[in-house]
Amino acid sequence: MLYDKYNEQGLEILGFPCNQFLGQEPGTNEEVMACAHGQLKAKFPIYSKTDVNGSAVDEVFSWIKSELPGFLGTTSVKWNFTKFLVDRDGQGFKRYSPHTDPMSLCDDIAELLSRSCTVVQVAEKEKAEDETKVNGSGKIEMVDELENAVQELVL
């Protein structure tokens, strides 16, 4: 329901199944995805099963847990369906318990969606500034930088 309500405004929900909590996701990735998209009718992306705690923790969860620690500063995820809200700039906003009803996030989601993405604004400003810089040969410096970046990617 959150996805239907806010996706067109920019909300993206990412599902990360995890089998670290009493074996709640014992199936294969294909079985988990079939259940999520079929039986549960999830319209958002569901990723492969992920470790959210321990020595094999996925880097996404390593980052988000440090960005948004839990109760009393704990970094571990206590149970499936812990929710993390991240803004348009990729900054952690708030962490919610597994028992939090997703629809109760509406006010926080609406607040974040009303904010503009400062990363995009800065990038657009820098691009505009770069496009106005002309070096001695009359070429736009940004074109030279882009050509160099493309060559590095090709190599």
Secondary structure, DSSP 8 states (H G I E B T S, - for coil): -HHHHHGGGT----B----TTTTS--S-HHHHHHIIIIIS---S-B------SSTT--HHHHHHHHHS--GGG--S--STT-EEEE-TTS-EEEEE-TTS-GGGGHHHHHHHHHS--HHHHHHHHHHHHHHH-B-TTS-BHHHHHHHHHHHHHH-
